[in-house]
Amino acid sequence: MELGYHPAITDRLFLELNRDNFSYLVCNKQFSPLKSGSFDLMDEDLLLNVLDTNPVFRQIFAKVSILLRGADFVLIPQEELSENSRTDIFRLSYALQSDEKLGSGFIGNTIEVVYRKPILLRVLLDHFPNPELQHELEVFCKCWFGKAVNQVSTDMYGSLSSGKLLLSIRSRGTIVFANAFDVQDIEDIFYFCMLSIEQLELDIERTNLYWSIEDPAFRFEDLQKRFAPYIGNVRPYLFDISSELDQHTFVSRHNGFKAVLQCAS
């Protein structure tokens, strides 16, 4: 099987492990896409077969980064952190088996996201030693909240992928909410967004709502129409990345890789 591109030791490999699929993106040192692909996954044997039979994964890379999407998580203020508190607080929301491990990262400067490491991650860690590991909330929040801080309005950001809504909110310059929900239709999305606004007692007239959509079950136009009577500013989120990505069909519609490239570059 041909590799499909000319490799260099300065190339970077980005991997995404989602709930039901595995994707990869190879970029050169300027972060221009060279090759990408996606595979449906159900178990470790399928992932092992993908890694063993695809010549891309036998190359040498300057850096390997893994993005975890759809993994359960909790948020913990920095002042509450300790090794034991991570596990104890996570167990308040989710069951955790004795052989399961937790990872962690930060959103903002003072909030740690503690997340479950998927079972399939072990296969990737055996194949790629010492990768950079990030939860999707870390990466998307860097994109969403990395720009100028709005001290007046409320900015809500929603990411839709594989039947999962990742929702994060910054109000008056402070991140006040982040959670993930299983959704089947637009009414589920509408319910969770409006419930969050109500529980946080946010000013809906000063609320902006931005969407990052990868799930083919949802269209931006339908979401915009559903929220229009309640939220005036509903827009797609536009990633701040090179237009070269638009020349690469897979990457141009893969917001997870758009987010990691925006952060990396």
N, C-alpha and C positions, 0 to 999 in steps of 0.2 A: 504494500500500500504506500503510495506516495505521500510525502509530507504536505505538499501543497503550498509551501512558502520556503524562502531561504532563511534558515535559522541563524541566530547570532547569540553569543553568550550574554549579550547585554539585553536580550529580550526579557519581557516580564509575562508571567502567566497569572491570569485572574480566573478563579474558580467560584462558582456559585452552587451551593447545595440548598435546594428548596425542598418543600415537603414531598413532592412527587417527581422531581426532575433534577438533573445535574447539567450545568452549562460551563463552558470555558471560553476564554478570550485570550489570544496571544497578541501582545503589542510590542513594538520596538521601543527604544529608549525615549523617543519623542511621543510615546503613547498613541501612535497611529495603529489602528487594527491591522493585523496580518492574517489571522485565521480565527474562526470561532465555530461553536457547535453546541448542540443540546441533545440530551438523552432522557428518555423516560426511565424512572427508577422505581423499584419495589423492594429490593433487598440487597444484601452485601455482595452476593454472587454476581448480580448484574453490574454493580459498580466495579467490581474486580475485573470483570470481563471487558468493560469499557476501557479501564486503565491499561490492561494487558494488550489489547488489540489495536489501540489507537497510537500511531507513532509519535503524535504530538507529545504525549506524556512520557516519552523516553528521552526527551531533549533536556539540555542543561539550561537553566534560566537564572538570570541575575536575582530574581525575587519571585516568590510565589505567594499570592494573597488569596484567602478563602473568605467568601461572604456567606454567612448563614442567614437564610430567610425562612420565616414561618416558625422559628424556634421560640418556645415559651420564654418569657422574661418578666422580671420585676425591676422596679426602680428603687434605689436606696440612696438617701442623702448621705453625703460624704461623712458627716459627723457621726452617723450610725454604723459605720463600717467596721467589721472585723471578720476574720476567717469564719468564725462560727455564725455570726449574724447573717452572712450571705446565705448559708444553707437554711438556717432557721426561718428567715424571712421568705425565702423562696418556697419553703414547705407550707407556708400559710396560704399560698395560692395554688400550688401544684403538688401532686404526688411525685416523689423522687425515689427511684430504686437505688439500692445500695451500690450497684455497679455504674450508676450514671454520674457524670461529672458536670460541673458548672464552669462557665467562663464568665468573664466580666470585661467591661470597657466603660467609657465615659461619654455622656452627652452633656454639653455645656462644661463648666469647670467643677461643678460640685455634685453632680448626680451620676451615680454608677448604675449601669444596666447590667444585671446579673441574669444569665441565660442558660438554658439547658443545652448541652452539647449533644447533637443527634448521634444515634448509634452509628450511622454511616460515616460520620466524621472520622471515626477510628481508622477506616480504610484509607482515607485521604492522608491522615497523619502518618500512617505506615509507609505510604508511597512518596510523600513529599515532606522531608524533614524540615523542621523549624519554619513553617509558613507564617505569614501574618494572618491573624484570625480576627474577624470583625462580625458583630451582629449587624443586621440591616439597619436597626435603629441608630446605631453610631454613624453609619455612612450617610443615611438620608438626612439626619439632623444636621450634619456638617454642611450639607447642601442647603437645606431649608433655612437654617438659622445662622449661617456663616456670613450673611451680608449685614448691611446696616440695620441696626436695631430700631424698630418702630415703637416708640414710647406711648403711643396713643391708641392704636387699634389692636385687635386680636387677629392673629394669623393662624389658620388651621391648615394642616397639610395631611392629605390622605394618599396612601399608596395601596393599589389593588393588584394582588398577584396570587394566583392559585387558590382563589376562594377565600383569601385573607385580606382584611382591611387593617393596615397599620396607620394609626391616627396619632398625630402629635400636635400640640397647641402651645403657642407662645402668646402671652397676653401682657401688654405694656412692657415688653422687653424681657420678660421672664418666662422660661419654659415651665408650664403649669400642669401639663398632662401628656401622657404617652401610654398607649395601650394597643392591643391587637384583638380583632374579633373575626370569628368565622361568619361569612356572609354568603347568602344564596341569591339575593336579588337587591334591587335598588331600595326597596322599603327597609331591608335590614340596614343598609348603609345610612339611609336617612335617619332611622331610629337611633343608631349609635352616635351619630354626629350631633343630633339635636339633644339627645340625653346628656351628652358631655357638656354642651353649652348650658343646659338648664342646671345641672349639678354644680358647675363651676360659677354659676350666676354671671355669665359673660354678657356683655352688651352686644346683642345680635346686630344692631344697626352699625356697629363699628367692627364687624367681623368679616374677614376675607377668607375664602376657601379655595385652596389650590389642590389639583389632582395630578397624580402620577399613576397612569393606568397601563397595565400589561395584561390583565385578565381579559380574554376575548368575550367573556360573558357580559362585559360592561362597556358602554360608550360614553364618552364625555358629554355629548349632546344630551343624552338622557338624564345624566346626573345634573347638568346645568338646569334643565327644565324642571326637575323635581325640587331643587333648592331655590329656584328663582323667586317664589313668593316670600321667602324668608331671609335669604342672604343675597344682597345685590351684586357682590363681587365674587363670582365663581369662575375660575380660570384654570387652564392646564398649567402645570408647573413646567417651566422651560429650563432645561439644564444649561449651565454655563460651560460649554465644552466646544472643542474644535468642530467646524463644519465637515471635517474629513470623515467623521462618524456617519454622516448621512450617505456616504458612498458605500457603506458596508451594511447590507440589508439587515442582517441579524442584530448587529449592535444598535442600529438606529431605532429598533423597537424594543430593546432590552434596557429598561430603566435602571435595573440593578447595576449593570456595567456602566451605564452613563454616570451613575452616582459615584462609583469607585474611581472612575477616570477623572471626574471633576475634582475629587478630593486628592487624587494622586498627582495630578498636574498642577 
